[in-house]
């Protein structure tokens, strides 16, 4: 059975910022698979880059939690349309926002 990987996008951003400010060498994300991911100020691009980084690591099914704070800063419909063009996904409500469930490549 495949382990379910779930990322909280805002926590990843916080972790990235903290690591880059406090580590001079050996800077690494909490999840090794995210070594290729560099957040973008444009959250939609950043989420796309996150998905690509995870898929490059070999994981095809995972979830990304977007809290209401992040959702207020993005065009959810445009993000859904863009993501749908290259991954199968399902978006469901979560405790404090939405969960994007990536189900595989189109």
MMTF fields as JSON, N, C-alpha, C and O atoms, coordinates in Angstrom:
{
  "mmtfVersion": "1.0.0",
  "mmtfProducer": "UNKNOWN",
  "numBonds": 423,
  "numAtoms": 424,
  "numGroups": 106,
  "numChains": 1,
  "numModels": 1,
  "chainsPerModel": [1],
  "groupsPerChain": [106],
  "chainIdList": ["A"],
  "bondAtomList": [4, 2, 8, 6, 12, 10, 16, 14, 20, 18, 24, 22, 28, 26, 32, 30, 36, 34, 40, 38, 44, 42, 48, 46, 52, 50, 56, 54, 60, 58, 64, 62, 68, 66, 72, 70, 76, 74, 80, 78, 84, 82, 88, 86, 92, 90, 96, 94, 100, 98, 104, 102, 108, 106, 112, 110, 116, 114, 120, 118, 124, 122, 128, 126, 132, 130, 136, 134, 140, 138, 144, 142, 148, 146, 152, 150, 156, 154, 160, 158, 164, 162, 168, 166, 172, 170, 176, 174, 180, 178, 184, 182, 188, 186, 192, 190, 196, 194, 200, 198, 204, 202, 208, 206, 212, 210, 216, 214, 220, 218, 224, 222, 228, 226, 232, 230, 236, 234, 240, 238, 244, 242, 248, 246, 252, 250, 256, 254, 260, 258, 264, 262, 268, 266, 272, 270, 276, 274, 280, 278, 284, 282, 288, 286, 292, 290, 296, 294, 300, 298, 304, 302, 308, 306, 312, 310, 316, 314, 320, 318, 324, 322, 328, 326, 332, 330, 336, 334, 340, 338, 344, 342, 348, 346, 352, 350, 356, 354, 360, 358, 364, 362, 368, 366, 372, 370, 376, 374, 380, 378, 384, 382, 388, 386, 392, 390, 396, 394, 400, 398, 404, 402, 408, 406, 412, 410, 416, 414, 420, 418],
  "bondOrderList": [1, 1, 1, 1, 1, 1, 1, 1, 1, 1, 1, 1, 1, 1, 1, 1, 1, 1, 1, 1, 1, 1, 1, 1, 1, 1, 1, 1, 1, 1, 1, 1, 1, 1, 1, 1, 1, 1, 1, 1, 1, 1, 1, 1, 1, 1, 1, 1, 1, 1, 1, 1, 1, 1, 1, 1, 1, 1, 1, 1, 1, 1, 1, 1, 1, 1, 1, 1, 1, 1, 1, 1, 1, 1, 1, 1, 1, 1, 1, 1, 1, 1, 1, 1, 1, 1, 1, 1, 1, 1, 1, 1, 1, 1, 1, 1, 1, 1, 1, 1, 1, 1, 1, 1, 1],
  "groupList": [{"groupName": "UNK", "atomNameList": ["N", "CA", "C", "O"], "elementList": ["N", "C", "C", "O"], "formalChargeList": [0, 0, 0, 0], "bondAtomList": [1, 0, 2, 1, 3, 2], "bondOrderList": [1, 1, 2], "singleLetterCode": "X", "chemCompType": "L-PEPTIDE LINKING"}],
  "groupTypeList": [0, 0, 0, 0, 0, 0, 0, 0, 0, 0, 0, 0, 0, 0, 0, 0, 0, 0, 0, 0, 0, 0, 0, 0, 0, 0, 0, 0, 0, 0, 0, 0, 0, 0, 0, 0, 0, 0, 0, 0, 0, 0, 0, 0, 0, 0, 0, 0, 0, 0, 0, 0, 0, 0, 0, 0, 0, 0, 0, 0, 0, 0, 0, 0, 0, 0, 0, 0, 0, 0, 0, 0, 0, 0, 0, 0, 0, 0, 0, 0, 0, 0, 0, 0, 0, 0, 0, 0, 0, 0, 0, 0, 0, 0, 0, 0, 0, 0, 0, 0, 0, 0, 0, 0, 0, 0],
  "groupIdList": [1, 2, 3, 4, 5, 6, 7, 8, 9, 10, 11, 12, 13, 14, 15, 16, 17, 18, 19, 20, 21, 22, 23, 24, 25, 26, 27, 28, 29, 30, 31, 32, 33, 34, 35, 36, 37, 38, 39, 40, 41, 42, 43, 44, 45, 46, 47, 48, 49, 50, 51, 52, 53, 54, 55, 56, 57, 58, 59, 60, 61, 62, 63, 64, 65, 66, 67, 68, 69, 70, 71, 72, 73, 74, 75, 76, 77, 78, 79, 80, 81, 82, 83, 84, 85, 86, 87, 88, 89, 90, 91, 92, 93, 94, 95, 96, 97, 98, 99, 100, 101, 102, 103, 104, 105, 106],
  "secStructList": [7, 7, 7, 7, 3, 3, 3, 3, 2, 2, 2, 2, 2, 2, 2, 2, 2, 2, 2, 2, 2, 2, 7, 1, 1, 1, 7, 7, 7, 1, 1, 4, 4, 4, 6, 6, 7, 7, 7, 7, 1, 1, 2, 2, 2, 2, 2, 2, 2, 2, 2, 2, 2, 2, 2, 2, 6, 6, 7, 7, 7, 3, 3, 3, 3, 3, 3, 2, 2, 2, 2, 6, 6, 1, 7, 2, 2, 2, 2, 2, 2, 2, 2, 2, 6, 6, 3, 3, 3, 3, 3, 3, 3, 3, 6, 6, 3, 3, 3, 3, 3, 3, 3, 3, 3, 7],
  "xCoordList": [0.843, 0.0, 0.889, 1.817, 0.598, 1.385, 1.099, -0.054, 2.175, 2.044, 1.455, 1.878, 0.48, -0.128, 0.722, 0.964, 1.17, 1.987, 1.09, 0.388, 1.123, 0.286, 1.175, 1.867, 1.147, 1.933, 1.018, -0.021, 1.399, 0.715, 1.544, 2.661, 1.002, 1.751, 2.306, 3.47, 1.504, 1.972, 3.108, 4.061, 3.003, 4.091, 5.372, 6.463, 5.248, 6.429, 7.096, 8.323, 6.285, 6.833, 7.576, 8.675, 6.967, 7.584, 8.892, 9.898, 8.872, 10.068, 11.171, 12.336, 10.809, 11.781, 12.422, 13.647, 11.604, 12.119, 13.017, 14.081, 12.588, 13.378, 14.73, 15.766, 14.715, 15.948, 16.919, 18.119, 16.408, 17.297, 17.897, 19.004, 17.183, 17.687, 18.646, 19.508, 18.52, 19.26, 20.319, 21.042, 20.432, 21.427, 22.317, 21.832, 23.6, 24.53, 24.901, 25.067, 25.027, 25.374, 24.454, 23.884, 24.321, 23.5, 22.025, 21.242, 21.653, 20.261, 19.405, 19.685, 18.382, 17.551, 16.134, 15.918, 15.191, 13.787, 13.508, 14.297, 12.386, 11.966, 11.804, 12.182, 11.251, 11.069, 12.165, 12.27, 12.977, 14.098, 13.642, 14.371, 12.441, 11.933, 11.738, 11.549, 11.783, 11.551, 12.84, 12.818, 13.959, 15.232, 15.208, 15.91, 14.425, 14.352, 13.377, 13.386, 12.548, 11.5, 12.024, 12.624, 11.784, 12.065, 10.749, 10.22, 10.221, 8.952, 9.063, 10.127, 7.954, 7.863, 6.92, 6.02, 7.115, 6.2, 4.794, 3.809, 4.703, 3.419, 3.034, 3.622, 2.045, 1.681, 1.235, 1.485, 0.587, 0.155, 1.361, 1.37, 2.377, 3.613, 4.306, 4.815, 4.325, 4.977, 4.337, 5.033, 3.006, 2.286, 2.576, 2.762, 2.614, 2.972, 4.379, 4.61, 5.315, 6.694, 6.766, 7.535, 5.976, 5.925, 5.464, 6.065, 4.401, 3.87, 4.925, 5.133, 5.585, 6.618, 7.762, 8.257, 8.188, 9.285, 8.928, 9.746, 7.711, 7.286, 7.194, 7.629, 6.63, 6.507, 7.863, 8.034, 8.827, 10.173, 10.785, 11.565, 10.424, 10.953, 10.32, 10.75, 9.297, 8.67, 7.32, 6.664, 6.894, 5.591, 4.543, 4.665, 3.521, 2.494, 1.177, 0.351, 0.979, -0.267, 0.08, 0.792, -0.438, -0.169, -1.179, -1.974, -1.15, -2.084, -1.333, -0.271, -1.913, -1.394, -2.538, -3.604, -2.302, -3.297, -3.046, -1.935, -4.065, -4.001, -4.96, -6.164, -4.428, -5.32, -5.994, -5.616, -6.977, -7.762, -6.907, -7.216, -5.83, -4.931, -4.294, -4.218, -3.844, -3.247, -4.326, -4.121, -5.462, -6.547, -7.005, -7.425, -6.928, -7.331, -6.37, -6.711, -5.168, -4.138, -4.026, -3.226, -4.816, -4.696, -6.047, -7.099, -5.989, -7.194, -7.414, -6.81, -8.279, -8.489, -8.972, -8.562, -9.836, -10.35, -9.236, -9.145, -8.386, -7.282, -6.294, -5.786, -6.018, -5.123, -5.688, -4.963, -6.971, -7.622, -7.528, -7.222, -7.79, -7.739, -6.322, -6.145, -5.323, -3.931, -3.522, -2.94, -3.829, -3.452, -4.14, -3.532, -5.403, -6.181, -5.601, -5.869, -4.807, -4.241, -3.091, -2.724, -2.512, -1.427, -1.487, -0.66, -2.424, -2.599, -4.084, -4.927, -4.38, -5.72, -5.795, -4.908, -6.833, -6.916, -8.348, -9.314, -8.427, -9.7, -9.435, -8.428, -10.33, -10.188, -11.337, -12.506, -10.99, -11.996, -11.755, -10.656, -12.804, -12.673, -11.82, -11.891, -11.013, -10.246, -10.604, -11.435, -9.988, -10.33, -10.285, -11.199, -9.22, -9.043, -8.761, -7.973, -9.398, -9.159, -9.552, -10.658, -8.632, -8.867, -7.703, -6.568, -8.001, -6.986, -7.005, -8.033, -5.859, -5.712, -5.14, -4.008, -5.915, -5.458, -4.974, -5.759, -3.678, -3.085, -3.18, -2.629, -3.887, -4.182, -3.327, -3.422, -2.495, -1.619, -1.524, -2.193, -0.666, -0.445, -1.537, -1.992, -1.956, -2.992, -2.436, -3.135],
  "yCoordList": [-1.183, 0.0, 1.247, 1.355, 2.184, 3.397, 4.36, 4.62, 4.877, 5.837, 7.138, 7.634, 7.69, 8.951, 10.113, 10.268, 10.924, 12.084, 13.31, 13.519, 14.114, 15.304, 16.486, 16.441, 17.531, 18.727, 19.882, 20.092, 20.62, 21.861, 22.964, 23.244, 23.583, 24.545, 25.694, 26.064, 26.251, 27.381, 26.949, 27.7, 25.739, 25.224, 25.045, 25.311, 24.598, 24.441, 25.784, 25.887, 26.815, 28.15, 28.65, 29.197, 28.458, 28.883, 28.139, 28.741, 26.831, 26.009, 26.436, 26.519, 26.706, 27.142, 28.457, 28.58, 29.436, 30.742, 30.613, 31.229, 29.816, 29.627, 28.982, 29.417, 27.959, 27.248, 28.137, 28.134, 28.881, 29.711, 30.857, 31.31, 31.32, 32.408, 31.911, 32.671, 30.65, 30.171, 29.123, 28.731, 28.66, 27.643, 28.166, 28.553, 28.172, 28.649, 27.557, 27.811, 26.335, 25.199, 24.034, 23.976, 23.127, 21.949, 22.296, 21.569, 23.409, 23.832, 22.765, 22.358, 22.32, 21.236, 21.38, 21.766, 21.07, 21.069, 19.929, 18.991, 20.022, 18.958, 17.644, 16.584, 17.714, 16.537, 16.53, 17.465, 15.484, 15.404, 15.549, 16.085, 15.072, 15.135, 16.56, 16.785, 17.529, 18.92, 19.695, 20.923, 18.995, 19.671, 20.514, 21.522, 20.124, 20.858, 22.039, 22.895, 22.084, 23.106, 24.404, 24.424, 25.487, 26.823, 27.587, 27.774, 28.026, 28.769, 30.024, 30.632, 30.385, 31.593, 32.55, 32.112, 33.849, 34.824, 34.658, 34.957, 34.185, 33.875, 32.478, 31.481, 32.415, 31.135, 30.092, 28.901, 30.514, 29.552, 28.876, 27.657, 29.658, 29.08, 28.214, 27.14, 28.676, 27.936, 26.566, 25.572, 26.523, 25.254, 24.323, 23.121, 24.87, 24.057, 23.491, 22.314, 24.323, 23.868, 22.798, 21.843, 22.953, 21.968, 20.61, 19.577, 20.631, 19.391, 18.722, 17.512, 19.497, 18.934, 18.33, 17.255, 19.013, 18.496, 17.168, 16.249, 17.072, 15.824, 14.713, 13.59, 15.019, 13.994, 13.531, 12.35, 14.438, 14.065, 13.057, 12.194, 13.175, 12.247, 10.862, 9.932, 10.718, 9.419, 9.262, 8.235, 10.242, 10.166, 10.783, 11.94, 10.014, 10.484, 10.827, 11.545, 10.315, 10.58, 11.211, 10.627, 12.421, 13.156, 14.284, 14.512, 14.982, 16.084, 17.336, 17.272, 18.467, 19.763, 20.505, 20.698, 20.915, 21.676, 23.156, 23.642, 23.867, 25.319, 25.924, 25.671, 26.728, 27.331, 28.571, 29.044, 29.078, 30.215, 31.444, 32.232, 31.622, 32.753, 32.7, 33.718, 31.534, 31.353, 31.427, 32.049, 30.804, 30.817, 32.232, 32.496, 33.136, 34.526, 35.245, 36.284, 34.687, 35.325, 34.747, 35.227, 33.724, 33.078, 33.025, 33.177, 32.806, 32.591, 31.072, 30.368, 30.59, 29.144, 28.496, 27.383, 29.179, 28.606, 28.466, 27.445, 29.489, 29.43, 28.336, 27.614, 28.212, 27.163, 25.785, 24.915, 25.586, 24.306, 23.986, 22.856, 24.969, 24.764, 24.387, 23.47, 25.089, 24.805, 23.415, 22.643, 23.101, 21.792, 20.662, 19.627, 20.864, 19.827, 19.477, 18.401, 20.384, 20.114, 19.11, 18.55, 18.87, 17.893, 16.896, 15.985, 17.026, 16.014, 15.748, 16.626, 14.518, 14.201, 14.67, 14.367, 15.399, 15.922, 15.991, 15.927, 16.122, 16.323, 17.402, 17.35, 18.371, 19.418, 19.276, 19.289, 19.14, 18.955, 19.975, 20.509, 20.23, 21.122, 20.461, 19.249, 21.264, 20.782, 21.672, 22.572, 21.423, 22.151, 23.664, 24.367, 24.166, 25.609, 26.043, 26.961, 25.393, 25.744, 24.632, 24.097, 24.284, 23.247, 22.27, 22.616, 21.058, 20.039, 19.668, 19.253, 19.821, 19.41, 17.996, 17.784, 17.051, 15.656, 15.373, 15.354, 15.156, 14.818, 13.306, 12.558, 12.864, 11.442, 10.78, 9.572, 11.563, 11.019, 11.97, 13.001, 11.584, 12.394, 12.1, 10.963, 13.133, 12.962, 12.138, 11.873],
  "zCoordList": [0.0, 0.0, 0.0, 0.802, -0.904, -1.039, 0.12, 0.466, 0.701, 1.799, 1.266, 0.222, 1.984, 1.56, 2.05, 3.247, 1.1, 1.42, 1.338, 0.348, 2.388, 2.454, 2.848, 3.865, 2.04, 2.292, 2.677, 2.051, 3.694, 4.021, 3.377, 3.813, 2.348, 1.547, 2.395, 2.24, 3.272, 4.086, 5.024, 5.233, 5.587, 6.431, 5.624, 6.128, 4.375, 3.521, 3.256, 3.27, 3.012, 2.792, 4.031, 3.93, 5.193, 6.451, 6.689, 7.067, 6.467, 6.647, 5.691, 6.079, 4.451, 3.452, 3.878, 3.877, 4.241, 4.663, 5.89, 5.955, 6.853, 8.072, 7.748, 8.253, 6.917, 6.579, 5.811, 6.084, 4.871, 4.045, 4.865, 4.575, 5.87, 6.717, 7.79, 8.231, 8.228, 9.381, 9.103, 10.019, 7.873, 7.545, 6.423, 5.36, 6.668, 5.651, 4.656, 3.463, 5.172, 4.315, 4.661, 5.751, 3.731, 3.982, 4.07, 4.681, 3.457, 3.465, 2.795, 1.667, 3.474, 2.96, 3.486, 4.634, 2.643, 3.031, 4.006, 4.124, 4.697, 5.596, 4.831, 5.329, 3.639, 2.795, 1.738, 0.944, 1.725, 0.788, -0.666, -1.5, -0.96, -2.331, -2.824, -4.019, -1.904, -2.286, -2.513, -2.593, -2.617, -2.853, -4.13, -4.212, -5.11, -6.37, -6.316, -7.202, -5.29, -5.216, -4.627, -3.553, -5.354, -4.842, -4.938, -6.034, -3.808, -3.841, -4.696, -4.812, -5.279, -6.101, -5.389, -4.672, -5.578, -4.985, -5.551, -4.876, -6.785, -7.413, -6.919, -7.339, -6.03, -5.411, -6.431, -6.242, -7.491, -8.503, -9.153, -9.321, -9.521, -10.076, -9.041, -9.361, -7.81, -6.733, -6.52, -6.312, -6.573, -6.406, -7.584, -7.393, -8.796, -9.967, -9.822, -10.099, -9.392, -9.186, -8.102, -8.219, -7.059, -5.978, -6.516, -6.222, -7.299, -7.882, -8.766, -8.675, -9.614, -10.486, -9.681, -10.021, -8.614, -7.782, -7.138, -7.096, -6.641, -6.003, -7.043, -6.79, -8.213, -9.244, -9.762, -10.067, -9.866, -10.299, -9.331, -9.733, -8.05, -7.044, -7.149, -6.467, -8.001, -8.204, -7.532, -7.705, -6.78, -6.108, -7.026, -7.427, -7.354, -8.281, -7.597, -8.16, -6.385, -5.647, -4.313, -3.496, -4.105, -2.879, -2.758, -3.67, -1.646, -1.418, -0.995, -0.376, -1.344, -0.905, -0.231, -0.817, 1.001, 1.751, 1.526, 1.742, 1.096, 0.943, 1.954, 1.903, 2.879, 3.865, 3.274, 2.202, 3.974, 3.474, 3.216, 2.323, 3.988, 3.786, 2.399, 1.711, 1.993, 0.657, -0.416, -1.458, -0.171, -1.162, -1.497, -2.623, -0.536, -0.767, -1.718, -2.283, -1.892, -2.709, -4.115, -4.917, -4.422, -5.731, -6.435, -5.815, -7.743, -8.539, -8.58, -9.389, -7.704, -7.567, -8.855, -9.182, -9.584, -10.839, -11.869, -12.549, -11.989, -12.945, -12.548, -13.407, -11.244, -10.77, -11.098, -11.58, -10.839, -11.136, -12.624, -13.002, -13.454, -14.904, -15.35, -16.152, -14.835, -15.189, -14.728, -15.491, -13.475, -12.94, -13.696, -13.968, -14.031, -14.725, -16.087, -16.621, -16.651, -17.973, -17.922, -18.955, -16.737, -16.691, -15.541, -15.496, -14.614, -13.566, -13.341, -13.526, -12.938, -12.464, -11.023, -10.225, -10.685, -9.34, -8.848, -9.608, -7.553, -6.872, -5.827, -5.12, -5.729, -4.718, -3.742, -4.129, -2.469, -1.428, -0.314, -0.165, 0.457, 1.605, 2.672, 2.875, 3.353, 4.507, 5.698, 5.577, 6.818, 8.043, 7.877, 8.31, 7.248, 7.154, 5.719, 5.493, 4.753, 3.362, 2.419, 2.497, 1.519, 0.515, 0.476, 0.806, 0.073, -0.142, -1.609, -2.143, -2.258, -3.654, -3.628, -3.195, -4.086, -4.141, -5.555, -6.503, -5.68, -6.97, -7.113, -6.305, -8.155, -8.333, -9.408, -9.621, -10.082, -11.122, -12.297, -12.356, -13.231, -14.426, -15.443, -15.565, -16.178, -17.219, -18.339, -19.316]
}
